Amino acid sequence: MLKRISALVLAGLTAMSVSACGGSSGGSSGGGGGGSSITMGFSQVGAESGWRTANTKSVQDSAKSAGITLKFSDAQQKQENQIKAIRSYIQQKVDVIAFSPVVESGWDTVLKEAKNAKIPVILTDRAVDSKDTSLYKTFLGSDFVEEGKKAGQWLVNEYKDGKDPVNIVELQGTTGSAPANDRKSGFQEVIGADPKFKIIASQTGDFTRAKGKEVMEAFLKSNPDIDVLYAHNDDMGLGAIEAIEGAGKVPGKDIKIVTVDAVKDGMQALADGKISFIVECSPLLGPQLMDLAKKVVKGEQVPARVVTEETTFTQEQAKQVLSSRQY
């Protein structure tokens, strides 16, 4: 009898210890969000650029500082990999899911699965085009349309006294992605007011340096008179610089270059005069993401859109801040 009582006491203590670990208990927040610890499932686009690498480090470091357990996956720029990762996080009953969508479309089904599992979702860096905004709690990231407008406005100011046609080639980001769509539309909205600005070629460079070089080489062969390159990120612009120099031209002089991101390699090229102007897009979203994660897991209201504060850089401004650049 004594042995039986002892066994029952031991079983009770074991059950108490399990419930106190903050593990997956299937609570209303999906993955045991009522406990003090939070587990986040995060699906990253990939490692296609210096910006993305800095973004990943910011998320990982910030999770550690915030005491949040991070389950991380690299989608290698494939939507099917992200969907698979999100479904895995749902099965694991994490407390919150965050991801940076490879493309804008095709997310409703898996996001409905997360909603049905009562796991809140946060979009980071890139948005989705779902009409059902209840499928995610908030979107944290840059205003990509505004970035495109800033790039276009610099160009308008640079050529305000000129009357000759300005031939522009454009290196777009990944086809179908929010930054590619929005940076293109914002840029075109501004330069479209003046007919002298002509986009004579536009093609994706997948946000990578290698592809940026490859596409720029093709542009140079088919379009001998290029005045300006607009690249949707620094890495493609840096690849294009190699192609321009390989063709015997001087980047920044023979062809002016406008890019988006402001990663350290890009800022160095700007300081050296090879890039003419950079619109900043900060990858350091980690601290804000962890703050939002804590709030949504607690059931607190958060803004539907959280925009990061960013600036632009000329050559002189790049020289001033280059030494202290974090990424």
Backbone torsions as a table, in degrees:
resi	resn	phi	psi	omega
1	MET	NA	-43.0	-179.8
2	LEU	-62.1	-41.2	179.5
3	LYS	-63.2	-38.4	-178.6
4	ARG	-66.4	-42.5	178.4
5	ILE	-62.3	-44.6	179.8
6	SER	-59.5	-41.4	-179.7
7	ALA	-63.7	-39.9	179.6
8	LEU	-66.5	-40.4	177.5
9	VAL	-62.0	-45.4	-179.8
10	LEU	-61.4	-42.6	179.2
11	ALA	-62.4	-40.2	179.6
12	GLY	-64.8	-41.9	178.9
13	LEU	-64.6	-39.2	179.1
14	THR	-62.8	-43.3	179.7
15	ALA	-62.8	-39.9	179.4
16	MET	-63.8	-43.0	-177.5
17	SER	-65.4	-37.2	179.4
18	VAL	-65.5	-45.8	-176.7
19	SER	-68.8	-21.2	-178.5
20	ALA	-87.2	-2.7	-176.8
21	CYS	-81.7	-8.5	-177.8
22	GLY	71.4	23.6	-178.0
23	GLY	-80.6	-166.9	-176.5
24	SER	-76.1	106.0	-178.5
25	SER	-117.4	5.1	176.6
26	GLY	69.9	31.7	179.1
27	GLY	-72.9	-177.8	-174.5
28	SER	-64.6	-23.5	180.0
29	SER	-90.3	6.1	172.5
30	GLY	102.2	-56.0	-173.2
31	GLY	-126.5	38.6	179.2
32	GLY	80.6	35.2	-177.1
33	GLY	-65.2	-10.9	179.7
34	GLY	-72.4	-17.5	179.9
35	GLY	-80.1	176.3	-177.0
36	SER	-78.4	-26.4	-178.7
37	SER	-92.1	148.4	-179.1
38	ILE	-123.5	135.7	173.7
39	THR	-112.1	125.2	179.6
40	MET	-111.8	132.3	169.3
41	GLY	-95.9	123.3	-177.5
42	PHE	-124.4	123.6	177.6
43	SER	-109.2	115.0	-178.8
44	GLN	-92.1	150.0	177.9
45	VAL	-56.3	-50.6	-176.5
46	GLY	167.9	-147.1	177.9
47	ALA	-137.7	47.7	-170.8
48	GLU	-78.7	-11.1	-175.1
49	SER	-155.1	168.2	175.3
50	GLY	-62.4	-35.0	178.1
51	TRP	-61.0	-46.2	-176.6
52	ARG	-65.9	-38.3	177.9
53	THR	-62.2	-42.3	178.6
54	ALA	-66.8	-37.0	178.3
55	ASN	-64.2	-44.6	178.0
56	THR	-60.0	-46.3	-179.7
57	LYS	-62.1	-39.7	179.2
58	SER	-62.0	-43.7	179.4
59	VAL	-65.2	-45.7	-178.0
60	GLN	-66.2	-45.0	-179.7
61	ASP	-66.3	-40.0	-178.1
62	SER	-69.4	-36.0	176.9
63	ALA	-62.3	-43.1	179.7
64	LYS	-63.0	-45.0	-179.8
65	SER	-64.9	-33.8	-177.6
66	ALA	-85.3	-4.8	-178.6
67	GLY	74.6	25.3	179.8
68	ILE	-100.5	129.9	177.2
69	THR	-76.5	123.9	-175.1
70	LEU	-109.1	124.2	170.9
71	LYS	-103.3	111.6	-169.4
72	PHE	-110.5	139.5	174.3
73	SER	-137.3	144.1	178.4
74	ASP	-104.8	117.9	-175.6
75	ALA	-81.4	-7.4	-179.8
76	GLN	51.9	38.8	176.2
77	GLN	62.6	28.5	178.8
78	LYS	-122.7	124.5	-178.5
79	GLN	-60.7	-39.2	-178.0
80	GLU	-61.4	-32.0	177.3
81	ASN	-68.5	-37.4	178.9
82	GLN	-68.6	-42.6	179.2
83	ILE	-61.3	-41.8	177.9
84	LYS	-62.1	-41.8	179.8
85	ALA	-65.2	-43.6	180.0
86	ILE	-62.4	-41.8	178.2
87	ARG	-64.4	-35.2	177.0
88	SER	-65.6	-40.8	178.7
89	TYR	-64.9	-36.9	178.0
90	ILE	-63.7	-44.0	179.7
91	GLN	-63.8	-33.9	-179.9
92	GLN	-80.0	-6.7	178.8
93	LYS	57.9	48.7	174.8
94	VAL	-66.1	167.1	-178.4
95	ASP	-82.1	-31.9	-177.2
96	VAL	-153.5	145.4	177.0
97	ILE	-116.6	134.3	174.2
98	ALA	-129.7	142.0	176.2
99	PHE	-156.9	156.3	177.2
100	SER	-107.8	102.1	-170.8
101	PRO	-61.8	131.9	177.4
102	VAL	-59.7	-46.0	177.8
103	VAL	-131.2	170.6	-176.0
104	GLU	-81.4	-34.3	-170.3
105	SER	-97.9	160.8	170.5
106	GLY	88.9	27.0	-175.6
107	TRP	-109.2	-11.9	-170.7
108	ASP	-55.3	-44.4	-175.5
109	THR	-61.3	-50.5	-177.3
110	VAL	-71.4	-32.3	178.0
111	LEU	-70.1	-32.3	174.7
112	LYS	-66.3	-34.9	177.2
113	GLU	-63.9	-40.6	177.5
114	ALA	-66.7	-41.8	179.3
115	LYS	-62.7	-43.3	178.7
116	ASN	-63.1	-30.4	177.7
117	ALA	-83.8	0.4	179.2
118	LYS	61.5	37.6	175.7
119	ILE	-108.9	116.6	-179.1
120	PRO	-68.1	146.9	-178.4
121	VAL	-120.1	137.3	175.6
122	ILE	-120.0	128.6	174.4
123	LEU	-89.2	133.1	178.7
124	THR	-122.4	139.4	175.7
125	ASP	69.2	-47.9	-177.3
126	ARG	-124.0	146.6	-178.9
127	ALA	-96.5	172.5	171.6
128	VAL	-118.1	161.5	-177.4
129	ASP	-100.4	20.3	179.9
130	SER	-64.1	136.8	177.0
131	LYS	-77.7	-18.6	179.7
132	ASP	-92.9	92.4	-176.5
133	THR	-75.0	-5.5	177.0
134	SER	-76.0	-8.1	-178.2
135	LEU	-76.0	-13.1	176.0
136	TYR	-143.1	154.7	-174.2
137	LYS	-83.1	-37.9	-176.6
138	THR	-163.6	162.7	174.2
139	PHE	-122.3	120.2	178.9
140	LEU	-107.1	121.0	177.8
141	GLY	167.7	-171.2	-176.2
142	SER	-82.8	163.4	171.6
143	ASP	-92.9	95.6	-174.1
144	PHE	-66.6	-32.9	177.0
145	VAL	-62.9	-44.0	179.5
146	GLU	-63.3	-36.4	176.7
147	GLU	-61.3	-43.7	177.4
148	GLY	-62.2	-39.6	178.5
149	LYS	-64.1	-40.6	179.0
150	LYS	-63.0	-41.3	178.0
151	ALA	-63.4	-43.3	179.7
152	GLY	-66.0	-38.7	-179.3
153	GLN	-65.9	-38.3	176.7
154	TRP	-60.7	-41.7	-179.1
155	LEU	-64.1	-43.9	178.5
156	VAL	-59.4	-44.2	179.6
157	ASN	-66.7	-38.5	-177.9
158	GLU	-64.0	-34.9	-176.1
159	TYR	-112.9	23.6	-174.5
160	LYS	-63.2	-28.6	-178.5
161	ASP	-94.7	-3.2	-177.8
162	GLY	-90.7	151.7	178.4
163	LYS	-117.3	-16.5	-179.5
164	ASP	-72.0	154.4	176.7
165	PRO	-59.7	142.8	176.3
166	VAL	-112.6	109.9	-177.8
167	ASN	-86.6	121.0	-174.7
168	ILE	-116.4	136.3	168.0
169	VAL	-113.1	147.6	-174.0
170	GLU	-125.4	126.5	172.1
171	LEU	-99.1	105.7	-178.2
172	GLN	-82.4	158.3	173.4
173	GLY	-77.0	-169.8	-177.8
174	THR	-54.1	128.5	-177.6
175	THR	-56.9	127.9	178.5
176	GLY	89.2	-7.7	-179.9
177	SER	-80.5	152.8	-178.8
178	ALA	-59.4	-46.6	-179.2
179	PRO	-63.8	-35.7	178.7
180	ALA	-66.7	-47.1	-180.0
181	ASN	-61.8	-46.7	-172.7
182	ASP	-77.6	-38.7	178.5
183	ARG	-65.9	-32.1	176.8
184	LYS	-69.0	-48.7	-175.8
185	SER	-67.2	-39.7	179.1
186	GLY	-63.7	-42.4	179.2
187	PHE	-63.3	-48.1	-177.8
188	GLN	-65.4	-33.8	179.2
189	GLU	-60.4	-39.9	-177.9
190	VAL	-77.7	-49.7	-175.7
191	ILE	-75.1	-19.2	-178.0
192	GLY	-64.8	-16.8	179.9
193	ALA	-74.2	-15.1	-178.7
194	ASP	-123.7	115.0	-175.4
195	PRO	-65.4	-11.9	-179.9
196	LYS	-73.4	-18.2	177.5
197	PHE	-86.0	120.2	-176.7
198	LYS	-128.5	120.7	173.4
199	ILE	-84.2	105.5	-173.8
200	ILE	-90.3	-14.9	177.0
201	ALA	-158.8	139.2	-179.8
202	SER	-147.6	123.7	-177.3
203	GLN	-152.1	151.8	179.2
204	THR	-71.3	142.9	172.5
205	GLY	-118.8	9.6	175.3
206	ASP	57.3	21.7	178.6
207	PHE	66.1	13.4	-177.2
208	THR	-111.0	152.6	-179.5
209	ARG	-66.9	-42.4	-178.3
210	ALA	-63.0	-44.6	-179.3
211	LYS	-70.2	-34.8	177.0
212	GLY	-61.0	-41.7	177.4
213	LYS	-64.4	-46.1	-177.5
214	GLU	-60.7	-46.7	-178.2
215	VAL	-69.7	-38.0	179.4
216	MET	-65.4	-36.4	176.0
217	GLU	-59.2	-41.5	178.6
218	ALA	-67.2	-41.3	177.2
219	PHE	-58.0	-45.1	-176.2
220	LEU	-65.4	-33.7	-179.5
221	LYS	-72.8	-37.8	-175.7
222	SER	-92.8	-16.0	-178.4
223	ASN	-134.2	90.3	-176.3
224	PRO	-66.9	-23.9	-176.3
225	ASP	-109.5	80.1	178.1
226	ILE	-106.2	126.6	178.5
227	ASP	-97.1	-36.1	-172.6
228	VAL	-140.3	141.0	168.9
229	LEU	-112.6	127.6	171.2
230	TYR	-110.2	112.3	-179.5
231	ALA	-109.9	133.4	-176.5
232	HIS	-70.2	-11.3	169.5
233	ASN	-153.6	166.2	-177.0
234	ASP	-62.2	-41.7	-174.7
235	ASP	-60.1	-42.9	176.5
236	MET	-64.9	-38.0	177.4
237	GLY	-63.3	-39.0	179.1
238	LEU	-67.6	-38.2	175.1
239	GLY	-64.6	-39.5	179.4
240	ALA	-64.5	-34.6	177.8
241	ILE	-58.9	-41.8	178.1
242	GLU	-60.6	-42.2	179.7
243	ALA	-66.4	-41.5	-180.0
244	ILE	-63.6	-45.5	178.8
245	GLU	-66.1	-36.2	178.3
246	GLY	-65.0	-24.8	179.0
247	ALA	-89.3	4.6	178.2
248	GLY	81.7	15.9	178.5
249	LYS	-105.8	162.9	-177.9
250	VAL	-105.5	111.4	178.0
251	PRO	-65.4	137.1	-178.0
252	GLY	94.4	-19.6	178.7
253	LYS	-119.0	-65.1	177.7
254	ASP	-66.8	-37.9	177.4
255	ILE	-132.9	117.3	176.9
256	LYS	-78.1	143.8	-175.4
257	ILE	-124.8	128.0	175.9
258	VAL	-118.9	128.2	-178.8
259	THR	-132.0	173.5	177.7
260	VAL	-126.0	136.9	170.4
261	ASP	141.1	-64.1	-176.1
262	ALA	77.7	40.7	170.4
263	VAL	-74.9	165.8	-171.0
264	LYS	-60.2	-42.4	178.9
265	ASP	-63.0	-38.1	177.5
266	GLY	-67.4	-42.2	179.0
267	MET	-64.5	-34.9	176.7
268	GLN	-65.4	-42.5	177.7
269	ALA	-64.4	-34.9	176.5
270	LEU	-67.9	-45.2	177.9
271	ALA	-61.2	-33.1	179.6
272	ASP	-80.8	-6.7	178.2
273	GLY	87.1	5.5	179.7
274	LYS	-80.3	-36.3	170.2
275	ILE	-100.0	145.0	-175.3
276	SER	-95.5	-30.6	-175.5
277	PHE	-162.2	140.3	178.2
278	ILE	-129.2	133.2	172.6
279	VAL	-95.9	125.7	-176.6
280	GLU	-74.2	140.6	169.7
281	CYS	-138.0	101.6	-172.3
282	SER	-74.3	131.5	176.9
283	PRO	-88.8	-5.1	-172.0
284	LEU	-83.4	65.3	-176.2
285	LEU	-92.5	-6.8	-174.1
286	GLY	-52.8	-54.2	-177.7
287	PRO	-58.3	-43.8	178.6
288	GLN	-65.0	-37.8	-179.9
289	LEU	-63.3	-44.6	-178.7
290	MET	-66.4	-36.1	177.3
291	ASP	-64.5	-43.8	178.1
292	LEU	-65.5	-38.9	-180.0
293	ALA	-60.1	-44.5	179.7
294	LYS	-61.6	-39.2	-178.1
295	LYS	-69.8	-45.1	-176.8
296	VAL	-70.4	-32.3	177.4
297	VAL	-66.1	-34.0	177.2
298	LYS	-77.4	-9.6	-179.2
299	GLY	87.4	12.3	179.6
300	GLU	-75.6	152.4	176.7
301	GLN	-76.2	136.9	176.5
302	VAL	-129.7	156.4	178.2
303	PRO	-60.6	146.2	179.0
304	ALA	-68.7	-21.6	-177.8
305	ARG	-141.5	123.1	177.2
306	VAL	-118.1	110.5	-175.8
307	VAL	-95.8	133.8	177.4
308	THR	-80.3	146.6	179.3
309	GLU	-86.2	129.2	-176.1
310	GLU	-143.7	164.9	-176.5
311	THR	-132.0	-163.8	176.1
312	THR	-131.7	163.8	-177.3
313	PHE	-136.2	133.4	167.8
314	THR	-97.0	178.7	-179.8
315	GLN	-59.5	-46.9	-178.7
316	GLU	-65.0	-39.8	178.7
317	GLN	-65.9	-36.2	177.8
318	ALA	-63.6	-41.8	179.3
319	LYS	-60.4	-36.5	-176.3
320	GLN	-70.9	-34.1	-173.2
321	VAL	-107.4	-4.4	-173.0
322	LEU	-58.5	-42.7	-174.7
323	SER	-65.4	-24.8	-177.3
324	SER	-104.5	8.7	-177.8
325	ARG	-66.6	131.1	-176.9
326	GLN	-85.0	-15.2	-174.6
327	TYR	-146.9	NA	NA
